[in-house]
Amino acid sequence: SRFHNKHGYRLKLEYRRSTKISNNKISAEVKQFVFNQDFIYPIGKFLLFSKDVFVFLGPSMEIFMYNLEYDFVHHGSNLNADASGYMVSLGINSEFIYKVNTKLNIESFVRSNLLSVVSKEFDRNRYDESSPQLMTVVSATNIDFDLSIRYYVFKKLSVKAGYRLELTRINKWEPFISYSDNLIFSLTYKF
């Protein structure tokens, strides 16, 4: 994150890889890449338990790409198949910062897509529709949610612990769902 006067931006680059995902006689290796940029603008504050809650809102852009490598076991032989796709989304983000005291914040962040261009490599013999497709949040969902506690060790140094939930769903062609929930820890130094 970086703030200029009253507005700011946030960049996120993420790579995930999971192996040995299996169900009956099917196993898969999953690779995901995420890049997003959020623009953050203050829209006001309100009181909660006599403390200020600062509210930020802004537009978001995200690129989400995935690759699935399937391994099927059928009558003693292995069959391999790949599926890959991407989602380029425009959306909205909001952030809430609750100042408990001068050293402690409770922070919450939500990002959701509104409109996306989605493409997937699929079996053209089974589907007549061509790729890419323009989709709304109803058909292609991409949501992030964070809830964390930040403690300022010094004015420019803070530590953060929290929970992050990420959900990506594409309900077109063959449905794709990616879900992750994580405990997060970070150390932040402001320059």
C-alpha positions in Angstrom: 0.0 0.0 0.0 1.1 3.5 -0.7 -0.7 6.8 0.2 -0.3 10.2 -1.5 -1.9 12.9 0.6 -5.3 11.5 1.2 -5.6 8.8 -1.5 -3.6 5.7 -2.0 -3.1 2.5 -4.0 -2.4 -1.2 -3.2 -0.6 -3.7 -5.4 -0.8 -7.5 -4.8 1.1 -10.2 -6.7 0.4 -13.8 -5.7 1.4 -17.2 -6.9 -0.2 -20.4 -5.5 0.6 -24.0 -6.2 -1.1 -27.1 -4.8 -0.2 -30.7 -5.5 -1.7 -34.1 -4.6 -5.3 -32.9 -4.7 -7.2 -36.1 -5.2 -10.8 -37.4 -5.3 -11.4 -41.1 -6.0 -9.2 -42.0 -9.0 -8.6 -38.4 -10.1 -5.7 -36.2 -8.9 -4.7 -32.7 -9.9 -2.0 -30.1 -9.6 -3.3 -26.5 -9.4 -1.4 -23.4 -10.2 -2.8 -19.9 -9.7 -1.5 -16.4 -10.4 -3.1 -13.2 -9.2 -2.2 -9.6 -9.8 -4.4 -6.7 -8.6 -4.4 -3.0 -8.1 -6.7 -1.1 -5.8 -7.2 2.6 -5.6 -8.1 3.9 -2.2 -10.0 7.1 -1.4 -11.3 8.2 2.0 -15.1 8.7 2.1 -15.5 9.5 5.8 -15.7 8.1 9.3 -18.3 7.1 11.8 -18.3 6.3 15.5 -18.4 2.7 16.9 -18.2 2.3 20.7 -17.1 6.0 20.9 -14.1 5.3 18.6 -13.5 6.5 15.0 -13.9 4.0 12.1 -12.3 5.3 9.0 -13.9 4.2 5.7 -12.1 4.0 2.3 -13.6 3.1 -1.1 -12.2 2.8 -4.6 -12.0 0.9 -7.9 -10.1 -2.3 -8.4 -8.5 -4.2 -11.3 -7.5 -7.9 -11.1 -6.0 -10.5 -13.3 -6.6 -14.1 -12.2 -5.0 -17.0 -14.1 -5.2 -20.7 -13.3 -3.9 -24.0 -14.7 -5.2 -27.5 -13.7 -3.3 -30.6 -14.6 -5.5 -33.7 -14.1 -4.3 -37.3 -13.8 -7.0 -39.9 -14.3 -6.5 -43.6 -13.4 -8.7 -45.7 -15.6 -8.4 -49.6 -15.9 -4.7 -49.5 -15.0 -3.7 -46.7 -17.3 -3.1 -43.0 -16.6 -4.8 -40.3 -18.7 -3.7 -36.7 -18.4 -5.7 -33.5 -19.2 -5.1 -29.8 -18.7 -7.5 -27.0 -18.2 -6.5 -23.3 -17.9 -8.2 -20.0 -18.0 -8.1 -16.4 -16.9 -10.4 -13.7 -15.5 -9.7 -10.0 -16.0 -12.0 -8.0 -13.6 -13.0 -4.5 -12.8 -14.5 -4.1 -9.4 -14.7 -2.2 -6.1 -12.8 -2.4 -2.8 -13.6 -1.0 0.6 -11.5 -0.8 3.8 -12.5 -0.1 7.4 -9.9 0.9 10.0 -11.1 1.0 13.6 -8.6 2.9 15.9 -8.7 1.1 19.2 -5.9 3.3 20.5 -2.7 5.0 19.1 -0.9 1.7 18.8 -3.7 -0.8 17.9 -6.1 -1.0 14.9 -8.7 -3.4 13.8 -8.8 -3.5 10.0 -11.2 -5.0 7.5 -10.9 -5.2 3.7 -13.4 -6.4 1.1 -12.9 -6.5 -2.7 -15.4 -7.8 -5.3 -15.5 -7.8 -9.1 -18.4 -6.2 -10.9 -17.6 -7.0 -14.5 -15.1 -9.5 -15.9 -13.7 -10.9 -19.2 -13.3 -14.7 -18.7 -11.7 -17.2 -21.0 -11.1 -20.9 -20.6 -9.6 -23.6 -22.7 -12.3 -26.2 -23.0 -13.5 -29.0 -25.3 -14.9 -27.3 -28.4 -16.8 -30.5 -29.3 -19.0 -30.1 -26.2 -19.5 -26.3 -26.2 -20.7 -24.1 -29.0 -19.9 -20.8 -27.2 -16.6 -19.1 -28.0 -14.1 -17.7 -25.5 -13.6 -15.0 -24.1 -16.9 -14.0 -22.5 -18.0 -10.8 -20.8 -19.6 -11.7 -17.5 -21.1 -9.9 -14.5 -20.5 -10.8 -10.8 -23.5 -13.2 -11.0 -21.7 -15.6 -13.5 -18.1 -14.9 -12.5 -17.4 -14.1 -8.8 -14.1 -12.9 -7.4 -14.2 -11.9 -3.8 -11.4 -11.2 -1.2 -12.1 -10.5 2.5 -9.5 -9.7 5.3 -10.0 -9.1 9.0 -6.9 -8.3 11.0 -5.4 -6.6 14.0 -2.4 -4.3 13.5 -0.1 -3.3 16.3 2.3 -0.3 15.8 5.7 -1.2 17.4 7.0 2.2 16.4 5.5 5.0 14.3 6.7 3.4 11.0 6.9 -0.3 12.0 3.8 -2.4 12.5 2.9 -6.1 12.8 -0.4 -7.6 11.6 -2.2 -10.8 12.3 -5.5 -11.8 10.7 -7.7 -14.0 8.5 -8.1 -13.8 4.7 -10.8 -15.5 2.6 -10.5 -15.6 -1.2 -13.2 -17.0 -3.5 -13.2 -17.2 -7.2 -16.1 -18.8 -9.1 -16.7 -19.0 -12.8 -20.1 -20.5 -13.6 -19.7 -20.8 -17.4 -18.8 -23.9 -19.5 -17.7 -26.4 -16.8 -17.9 -24.6 -13.4 -14.6 -23.6 -11.7 -14.4 -22.8 -8.0 -11.2 -21.8 -6.1 -11.5 -21.1 -2.4 -8.8 -20.4 0.2 -8.8 -19.2 3.7 -5.6 -18.4 5.5 -4.2 -17.0 8.7 -1.9 -14.1 7.7 1.0 -12.4 9.5 2.9 -9.4 8.2 5.6 -7.0 9.2 5.2 -3.5 7.6 7.7 -0.7 7.5 6.5 2.7 6.1 9.1 4.7 4.2 
